[in-house]
Amino acid sequence: MSSSSLPASPGRRRFLATGAGAALALGGGAGLLSACSSEDAKPGDGADSGKGRSGGTLRAAFVGGGASETLDFFRGPTALDMVRARAWHGTLGNLDPRAGDGVRYGVLQGIDISADLGTYTLRLREDVRFTDGSRLTPADVLHSLRLAGASTLPAFKLVALNFDLKRASTHGAHAVRLPTLRPIADGRLILCQGNFLVVKDGTRRITERTPSCGPFRLTEFVPGQGAAFRRHDDYYGEGPSLDGLELRSIADDQARLNALTSGQVDFAHDLSPVAARTLGKDDRVRLAPSKSPYLVALSFRMNMRSKPFDDARVREAFKLAVDREALVRTVFHGQATVGNDLPSLGFPDYARDLPQRTHDPARARRLLQQAGADGMEIRLTTGPETPGMVEAATLYVEDLRAAGVRASVRELPAGQLFADFAAYSRLPFVAAYQVPVPALPTYQMNTAGGSPSALGWNRPDVDALVARARASTGAKATRTGGKAQRKLWEEGNTVLPVFKPYLNAQAAGVSGIADDLFEQFPGFSHAALR
């Protein structure tokens, strides 16, 4: 059900009207920029929760998907889709390297793993209620996992790639048993990535009226503009201190920054490095970048089905050609970390013992000459899918030219780079980015078995190493996983020169957002205003 099919209540009409007016005030790009938070957030308006002033409505701006935005988070690929869903629905858990199991549980009490690594038992909390008053059941969790397994989005497919959902079953009143497709020791890191959310058993279509068990209740949704929420008072555990939450869809990062500095929003997600630099002069706002391991990996992918990228010497040359330090210094103004051609920096399974690949254009040229590819012509296809992506591609092309490659950039409009993924996977040379996920699940999701996203990498021997590592624990898992990642480092088709934080920014009185522990798509269950 779309928002247009619902009756326009007085509160709804006010919200839409103020949103439209604020959008006009900011040049038409902001959408749903009402000023209600400045009225709600008066000092002394509620008791102190210890995290900040209790109450008020926090307003946050994200890149959305325009008129195509959907409440069905199993189909929504944007940051705003996931943030909206996490505010509304309960999560199995979040990655937390500081926790004992590497995760912080949500609607679960814990996850038990059988000695043979063949069965996972998900134990549910007993105090989780949906907004219709019903209690969370094992059938709800199992249904939600099956919906995720049927999604076309790679992050959701991980559950079906690892667990036998056809043989999965409820176990008593408070547990779900998940058989694995093969022995794995890291299944907790898959199930508790923060994007596995729960809906009621039988849910087929997610609408504004769908019962939920997250920290907030959805009250309004307008595709391309935003969504409004109020606190879910029956939320399990420690409930939000906020009275309400508004999420705004603002595609342009400068418009998000303008909305923040003008007081129209309290939080702006994923600003460009250039825009973020201006915040140091404004004491009303502060930069709140995500921290390791919640960093975005910017990369360039060579399609091994296209010559000359089937030659390992050419792939090594392209890795040696990039000046990683210059990328960090010039594109990201020092607010990034040098990469080493492997994803998942900061996660426990990341291979830390490999030497750092350096900038060596002379050796790159020699390797190209040896491969008969000196003077080759190539076009790098990129797009503004995340701030810094186009700028990094432009600088990398200059590095390739210095190594003797006749390289150029093709920039697609925002939102188009991955829109036709089949076409994307046929391109010879493309830009990409990876959200923070542990190294071995990332390999399985994007690379194993010659999947389309592998762009021609098809190495059953490395697949087997990854599978053995994931079926092991301790030193054996580290050693075997390290061997697999060394193969990728030496022979792989990915140039990954830089990890950038999400350069988020917030008003000076905002606190607690980082405590939600899903920093690539921030949550607001612990946020507070003062």
C-alpha positions in Angstrom: 0.0 0.0 0.0 1.4 3.4 -1.0 1.1 6.4 1.1 -1.3 8.0 -1.4 -3.9 5.3 -0.6 -4.1 6.3 3.1 -6.4 9.0 4.4 -4.6 12.3 5.1 -4.9 12.8 8.8 -4.3 16.3 10.2 -0.8 15.3 11.4 -0.1 13.7 8.1 -1.2 16.8 6.2 0.9 19.0 8.4 3.9 16.8 7.8 3.6 16.8 4.1 2.8 20.5 3.9 5.8 21.5 6.0 8.0 19.1 4.1 7.0 20.6 0.7 7.6 24.1 2.0 11.1 23.3 3.3 11.9 21.6 0.0 11.2 24.8 -1.8 13.3 26.8 0.6 16.3 24.6 -0.1 15.9 24.7 -3.9 13.6 21.7 -4.4 16.1 19.0 -3.6 15.5 18.2 0.1 12.0 16.9 0.5 10.1 16.5 3.8 12.2 19.1 5.5 9.8 20.2 8.2 11.0 22.2 11.1 9.1 20.3 13.8 12.2 19.1 15.6 13.2 22.7 16.6 9.8 23.0 18.3 10.0 19.6 19.9 13.6 19.9 21.2 13.2 22.7 23.7 15.5 22.4 26.8 13.8 20.9 29.8 11.1 19.2 27.7 11.2 15.8 29.4 13.3 13.8 31.8 17.0 13.2 31.3 17.6 9.6 30.1 21.3 9.7 30.8 22.0 9.6 27.1 20.8 13.1 26.5 17.5 14.9 26.8 14.5 12.5 26.7 12.1 13.3 23.9 12.2 15.4 20.7 12.1 14.4 17.1 15.4 13.8 15.3 15.6 14.5 11.6 18.2 12.7 9.4 19.1 13.0 5.7 20.2 10.1 3.5 20.6 9.2 -0.2 17.4 7.5 -1.3 16.1 6.0 -4.5 13.7 8.7 -5.5 10.1 7.7 -6.5 11.1 4.0 -6.7 11.7 3.8 -3.0 9.9 0.9 -1.3 9.0 -0.2 2.2 10.1 -3.7 1.2 13.6 -3.7 2.5 14.3 -7.1 0.8 14.2 -5.2 -2.5 15.4 -1.8 -1.5 19.1 -1.3 -2.3 19.8 2.2 -1.0 21.1 3.4 2.4 17.8 5.0 3.2 15.9 1.8 2.5 17.9 -0.1 5.1 18.0 2.8 7.7 14.2 3.1 7.4 13.7 -0.6 7.8 16.0 -0.8 10.9 14.2 2.0 12.6 10.9 0.0 12.0 11.8 -3.7 12.3 13.7 -5.7 14.9 17.1 -7.1 13.9 18.6 -10.5 14.7 21.8 -8.7 15.8 24.6 -6.4 14.8 28.3 -7.0 14.2 30.4 -5.9 17.2 34.0 -7.0 17.2 34.2 -6.0 20.9 31.6 -8.6 21.9 32.4 -12.2 22.9 30.8 -13.8 19.8 31.7 -10.8 17.6 28.0 -9.8 17.5 25.5 -7.9 19.7 22.2 -9.7 19.7 18.9 -8.0 18.9 15.7 -10.1 19.1 17.8 -13.1 19.9 19.2 -14.1 23.3 22.0 -16.0 21.5 23.0 -18.4 18.8 24.3 -21.9 19.7 26.4 -23.9 17.2 26.6 -27.7 17.2 30.0 -29.4 17.6 30.0 -30.5 14.0 29.2 -26.9 12.8 26.2 -28.4 11.0 23.3 -26.8 13.0 22.7 -23.3 14.4 20.1 -22.8 17.1 18.7 -19.3 17.3 17.3 -18.6 20.8 14.7 -15.8 20.9 14.1 -13.3 23.6 10.8 -13.7 25.3 9.9 -10.1 25.6 9.7 -9.0 22.0 6.2 -7.7 20.9 5.0 -6.5 17.6 3.1 -3.2 17.3 -0.2 -5.2 17.1 0.5 -6.6 20.5 1.5 -10.1 19.4 4.7 -11.8 20.6 7.6 -12.7 18.4 7.6 -16.4 17.6 10.1 -18.8 16.0 7.8 -19.0 13.0 8.2 -15.3 12.5 12.0 -15.5 12.5 12.0 -18.5 10.1 9.6 -16.8 7.7 11.8 -13.7 7.7 14.9 -15.7 6.9 13.2 -17.4 4.0 12.0 -14.0 2.7 15.6 -12.8 2.9 16.9 -15.9 1.1 14.5 -15.2 -1.8 15.8 -11.7 -2.2 17.8 -10.7 -5.2 20.2 -8.5 -3.2 23.6 -10.1 -2.5 23.6 -9.2 1.2 20.4 -11.1 1.8 21.4 -14.0 -0.3 24.1 -14.9 2.2 21.6 -16.7 4.4 20.5 -19.0 1.6 24.1 -19.6 0.5 25.0 -20.9 3.9 21.9 -22.4 5.6 19.4 -25.1 4.4 16.3 -23.0 4.7 14.1 -25.9 3.4 15.1 -28.1 6.3 15.1 -25.3 8.9 12.5 -25.7 11.6 11.0 -24.1 14.7 12.1 -25.7 18.0 9.8 -25.3 20.9 8.4 -21.9 21.8 11.5 -19.8 21.6 14.0 -21.3 19.1 14.8 -21.9 15.4 17.1 -24.6 14.1 19.1 -23.8 11.0 21.0 -26.7 9.3 24.0 -25.5 7.4 24.7 -26.4 3.8 28.3 -27.2 4.8 30.1 -26.8 8.1 30.7 -23.2 9.0 32.0 -21.6 12.2 31.3 -18.0 11.3 27.5 -18.2 10.8 26.9 -15.7 13.6 28.7 -13.1 11.6 26.3 -13.7 8.7 23.0 -13.8 10.7 23.9 -10.7 12.8 25.1 -8.3 10.1 22.3 -5.9 11.1 20.3 -6.3 7.8 18.5 -9.5 8.8 15.2 -8.1 10.1 12.0 -9.8 11.3 8.4 -9.5 10.1 5.4 -11.6 11.2 4.9 -15.1 9.8 2.7 -14.9 6.7 3.8 -11.4 5.6 4.0 -11.3 1.9 3.8 -7.5 1.2 5.3 -4.9 3.4 3.1 -1.8 3.8 2.7 1.1 6.2 0.2 -1.1 8.2 2.6 -4.1 8.5 3.2 -4.9 12.3 6.8 -4.4 13.4 9.0 -4.8 16.5 11.7 -2.2 16.0 12.4 0.8 18.1 10.0 3.1 16.2 6.5 2.9 14.7 6.2 4.1 11.1 3.5 6.8 10.8 4.1 8.3 7.3 6.0 7.3 4.1 6.3 9.3 0.9 8.6 7.7 -1.8 11.4 10.1 -2.8 10.8 12.4 0.2 11.0 10.5 3.4 9.3 8.8 6.4 8.2 9.7 9.8 8.1 7.6 13.0 7.1 7.8 16.6 8.6 5.8 19.5 7.5 2.2 20.0 6.8 2.2 23.7 6.6 -1.7 23.9 10.1 -2.1 22.3 12.1 -4.8 24.0 15.1 -3.8 26.1 16.0 -0.2 26.5 13.7 1.9 24.3 14.6 5.0 22.4 14.8 8.3 24.3 13.5 10.1 21.2 9.8 10.8 20.8 10.0 10.6 17.0 12.3 10.2 14.0 12.1 11.7 10.5 14.2 10.3 7.7 14.6 12.5 4.6 15.5 11.5 1.1 18.1 14.0 -0.2 20.3 12.7 -3.1 22.8 15.5 -3.4 25.5 15.6 -0.7 25.8 19.3 -0.8 22.0 19.6 -0.3 22.3 17.3 2.7 25.0 19.5 4.1 23.0 22.6 3.5 20.0 21.0 5.3 22.2 20.3 8.3 23.9 23.7 8.6 20.6 25.5 8.1 19.0 23.5 11.0 16.5 21.7 8.8 18.0 18.3 9.8 20.1 17.0 12.7 22.1 14.4 11.0 23.5 14.1 7.4 24.8 10.8 6.1 27.8 10.2 3.8 29.0 13.6 2.8 31.8 14.2 0.3 35.3 15.0 1.6 35.1 18.5 0.1 31.8 19.2 1.8 32.9 17.7 5.1 36.0 20.0 5.2 33.8 23.1 5.6 32.3 21.8 8.9 35.4 22.6 10.9 34.4 26.3 10.9 30.9 25.7 12.2 30.5 25.0 15.9 26.8 24.2 15.5 27.7 20.9 13.8 30.4 18.3 14.0 31.8 15.5 11.8 31.0 12.0 13.0 32.8 9.6 10.6 32.4 5.9 10.9 35.4 4.0 12.2 37.1 0.7 11.4 35.8 -1.9 10.5 32.8 0.2 9.3 34.7 1.6 6.3 33.7 1.6 2.6 36.1 -0.1 0.2 36.5 1.8 -3.0 37.8 -0.5 -5.8 38.4 -0.9 -9.5 37.5 -4.3 -11.1 39.2 -5.9 -14.1 37.0 -8.3 -16.0 39.1 -11.4 -16.6 36.8 -12.4 -19.4 38.2 -9.4 -21.4 41.7 -9.4 -22.8 44.3 -8.4 -21.6 42.9 -8.8 -18.1 43.1 -12.6 -18.4 46.9 -12.1 -18.0 48.0 -12.0 -14.3 50.9 -9.6 -15.3 48.4 -7.0 -16.5 46.4 -7.3 -13.4 49.5 -6.8 -11.2 50.5 -3.8 -13.3 47.2 -2.1 -12.7 47.6 -2.7 -9.0 51.1 -1.2 -9.0 50.1 1.8 -11.1 47.7 3.4 -8.5 49.2 6.0 -6.1 47.2 5.1 -3.0 48.8 7.8 -0.8 47.9 10.4 -3.3 44.2 9.2 -3.4 44.0 9.5 0.4 45.7 12.9 0.4 44.0 14.6 -2.5 40.6 13.0 -3.0 39.8 12.4 0.7 41.9 15.1 2.3 43.5 12.6 4.6 40.2 11.2 5.9 40.7 7.7 4.5 42.9 4.7 4.9 45.3 3.1 2.3 44.0 -0.2 1.0 45.9 -3.3 0.0 43.7 -4.8 -2.7 41.6 -6.9 -0.2 38.2 -5.9 1.3 37.1 -6.1 5.0 39.9 -4.1 6.7 39.4 -4.2 10.4 37.5 -7.4 10.7 39.1 -10.4 12.5 39.4 -12.5 9.4 41.2 -9.9 7.3 44.7 -11.0 6.2 47.0 -8.6 8.1 50.3 -10.3 7.3 50.5 -9.5 3.6 53.0 -6.8 2.5 51.6 -3.5 1.6 51.5 -3.1 -2.2 53.3 0.1 -3.2 53.1 2.6 -6.0 55.6 1.4 -8.7 54.7 2.8 -12.2 58.1 1.7 -13.6 57.5 -2.0 -12.7 53.9 -1.6 -13.9 55.1 -0.5 -17.3 57.6 -3.4 -17.6 54.9 -5.9 -16.7 52.6 -4.4 -19.4 55.5 -4.7 -21.9 56.1 -8.3 -21.0 52.4 -9.1 -21.5 52.3 -7.3 -24.9 49.9 -4.7 -23.4 52.0 -1.6 -23.4 50.0 1.3 -24.8 46.7 -0.6 -24.3 43.5 1.4 -24.5 40.9 1.0 -21.8 37.9 3.0 -20.4 37.0 2.9 -16.7 33.2 3.1 -16.1 32.2 4.8 -12.9 29.4 6.8 -11.3 28.7 8.9 -8.2 27.3 6.0 -6.2 29.2 7.2 -3.1 31.1 10.4 -2.5 34.6 10.3 -3.8 34.0 7.5 -6.3 34.2 9.5 -9.5 37.1 11.6 -8.2 39.1 8.5 -7.3 38.5 7.0 -10.7 39.7 10.2 -12.4 42.9 10.3 -10.4 43.5 6.5 -11.0 43.2 7.1 -14.8 46.0 9.6 -14.6 48.1 7.1 -12.7 47.5 4.5 -15.5 48.5 7.0 -18.2 51.8 7.5 -16.3 52.3 3.7 -16.6 51.7 3.8 -20.4 48.0 2.9 -20.5 45.7 5.0 -22.7 43.0 5.2 -20.1 39.8 7.3 -19.9 36.8 7.7 -17.6 33.2 7.1 -18.5 30.9 8.6 -15.8 27.3 7.4 -15.6 24.6 9.4 -13.9 23.9 8.7 -10.2 22.1 5.4 -9.6 22.9 3.9 -13.0 26.2 2.1 -12.5 24.6 -1.0 -10.9 21.1 -0.5 -12.2 21.6 -3.2 -14.9 23.9 -5.6 -13.1 24.1 -8.0 -16.0 25.4 -5.3 -18.2 27.7 -4.0 -15.5 29.3 -7.5 -15.1 30.1 -7.5 -18.9 32.1 -4.3 -18.8 35.9 -4.7 -19.1 36.9 -2.2 -16.4 34.6 -0.8 -13.7 34.5 1.1 -10.4 32.9 -0.6 -7.4 32.5 -0.2 -3.7 32.0 -2.7 -0.9 30.1 -2.1 2.4 31.8 -3.5 5.5 31.3 -7.3 5.8 33.9 -9.8 7.1 36.4 -11.0 4.6 35.4 -14.7 4.0 31.6 -14.0 3.8 32.5 -11.2 1.4 34.4 -13.7 -0.8 31.4 -16.1 -0.8 28.9 -13.3 -1.6 30.8 -11.7 -4.4 33.5 -14.0 -5.8 33.0 -17.7 -5.2 31.9 -20.1 -7.9 32.5 -17.7 -10.7 29.4 -15.6 -9.8 28.6 -12.6 -12.1 30.0 -10.2 -9.6 33.3 -12.0 -9.7 34.0 -10.6 -13.2 35.7 -13.7 -14.6 37.5 -14.8 -11.4 36.7 -18.5 -11.2 39.1 -20.4 -8.9 37.7 -23.6 -7.3 40.9 -24.0 -5.4 40.5 -20.7 -3.7 36.8 -21.4 -3.1 37.9 -24.6 -1.3 40.4 -22.7 0.8 37.7 -20.3 1.9 35.3 -23.2 2.7 37.9 -24.9 4.8 38.7 -21.7 6.7 35.0 -21.1 7.4 34.7 -24.7 8.7 37.6 -24.1 11.1 38.2 -22.0 14.2 41.2 -20.3 15.8 44.7 -20.5 14.3 43.6 -23.0 11.6 40.9 -20.7 10.3 43.3 -17.7 10.3 46.0 -19.7 8.5 43.7 -21.1 5.8 41.8 -17.9 5.3 45.1 -16.1 5.0 46.2 -18.5 2.2 43.0 -17.8 0.3 43.4 -14.0 0.6 47.0 -14.2 -0.5 45.9 -15.9 -3.7 43.4 -13.0 -4.2 46.1 -10.5 -3.4 48.6 -12.0 -5.9 46.3 -13.0 -8.7 43.0 -11.3 -8.2 41.2 -8.8 -10.4 40.5 -6.1 -7.9 42.5 -2.9 -7.3 41.4 -1.7 -3.9 43.5 1.3 -3.0 41.5 3.1 -0.3 39.0 2.6 2.5 36.9 5.7 3.3 34.7 6.3 6.3 31.1 7.3 6.0 31.6 11.1 6.6 28.5 11.6 8.6 27.8 14.9 10.3 25.4 15.9 13.1 24.2 18.8 15.1 26.2 19.5 18.2 23.4 18.4 20.5 23.0 14.9 19.0 24.5 11.9 20.7 24.2 8.1 20.7 23.9 7.3 17.0 27.2 5.4 16.8 26.0 3.2 19.7 23.7 1.4 17.3 26.7 -0.6 15.9 25.6 -0.7 12.3 27.6 2.4 11.2 27.4 1.9 7.5 23.6 2.4 7.8 23.2 4.2 11.2 20.5 3.4 13.6 18.7 5.7 16.0 17.5 3.5 18.8 20.1 5.0 21.2 20.1 8.5 19.7 19.3 11.5 21.9 18.9 15.3 21.6 19.7 17.9 24.1 
